[in-house]
């Protein structure tokens, strides 16, 4: 967990007044999973379990967060198979 990531995520609804609670919940899970050294790799199943949202709702909220410019992600692969995405959060120095 990264205190900086959690604080940043906690402040976002104030900056984005139209942010839905479900969108914020997904952002908070990503912030909670952020590791300053290794990054952020929660599975969508994990995000679902922590937010009590369905898969489709989680994917929708991730898309909304990306459209706002708050997150980005890269697909990752292990042994040639798709693994959890690597999420980049907007407060990170190398965020694009």
GUTOR-865803 format. One line per 4 residues: number of its first residue (from 1); their letters; for each residue z, y, x of C-alpha. Coordinates in steps of 0.25 Angstrom, whole numbers, padded with zeros to 4 digits. Each point is the difference from the previous one (the first is absolute). Layout:
<rs>
NUM> A> Z/Y/X ~ ...;
</rs>
This chain:
<rs>
1> XXXX> 0000/0000/0000 ~ -0003/0014/0005 ~ 0009/0011/-0005 ~ -0011/0010/0003;
5> XXXX> -0010/-0008/-0009 ~ 0010/-0001/-0011 ~ 0004/0015/0000 ~ -0015/0004/0000;
9> XXXX> -0003/-0009/-0012 ~ 0012/0005/-0007 ~ -0005/0014/0001 ~ -0014/-0003/-0006;
13> XXXX> 0002/0001/-0015 ~ 0005/0015/0003 ~ -0013/0002/0007 ~ -0009/-0008/-0010;
17> XXXX> 0006/0004/-0014 ~ -0010/-0009/-0007 ~ 0005/-0013/0008 ~ 0003/-0011/-0010;
21> XXXX> 0014/-0007/0003 ~ -0008/-0013/0002 ~ -0008/0007/0011 ~ 0012/0005/0007;
25> XXXX> 0007/-0014/-0001 ~ -0012/-0006/0008 ~ 0001/0011/0010 ~ 0015/-0002/0001;
29> XXXX> -0002/-0015/0003 ~ -0011/0003/0011 ~ 0010/0010/0006 ~ 0011/-0010/0000;
33> XXXX> -0009/-0010/0007 ~ -0004/0010/0010 ~ 0003/-0004/0015 ~ -0002/0012/0010;
37> XXXX> -0004/-0010/0010 ~ -0008/-0011/-0008 ~ -0005/0007/-0012 ~ 0000/-0004/-0014;
41> XXXX> -0005/-0013/-0005 ~ 0006/-0004/-0014 ~ -0008/-0009/-0008 ~ -0004/0004/-0014;
45> XXXX> 0009/-0011/-0006 ~ 0012/0006/0008 ~ -0003/0014/-0006 ~ -0002/-0007/-0014;
49> XXXX> 0014/-0006/0001 ~ 0007/0013/0005 ~ -0006/0009/-0010 ~ -0001/-0010/-0012;
53> XXXX> -0015/0004/-0002 ~ -0011/-0010/-0002 ~ -0011/-0002/0011 ~ -0010/0009/-0007;
57> XXXX> 0010/0011/-0002 ~ 0004/-0001/0015 ~ -0015/0001/0004 ~ -0002/0012/-0009;
61> XXXX> 0012/0007/0006 ~ -0005/-0003/0014 ~ -0013/0006/-0004 ~ 0006/0012/-0006;
65> XXXX> 0009/0002/0013 ~ -0013/-0001/0009 ~ -0007/0010/-0009 ~ 0011/0010/0002;
69> XXXX> -0001/-0002/0015 ~ 0014/-0005/0001 ~ -0004/-0014/0005 ~ -0011/-0008/0006;
73> XXXX> -0001/-0014/0004 ~ -0008/-0010/0009 ~ -0003/-0014/-0004 ~ 0006/-0010/0010;
77> XXXX> -0003/-0015/0003 ~ 0007/-0012/0005 ~ -0007/-0012/0004 ~ -0013/0005/-0007;
81> XXXX> 0007/0002/-0013 ~ 0004/0013/-0007 ~ 0015/0004/0003 ~ 0008/0012/-0005;
85> XXXX> -0006/0013/0001 ~ 0005/0010/0011 ~ 0005/0012/-0008 ~ 0000/0014/0007;
89> XXXX> 0009/0010/-0006 ~ -0004/0015/0000 ~ 0012/0005/0009 ~ -0005/-0009/0011;
93> XXXX> -0005/0008/0012 ~ -0013/-0008/0001 ~ -0003/0000/-0015 ~ -0014/0003/-0004;
</rs>
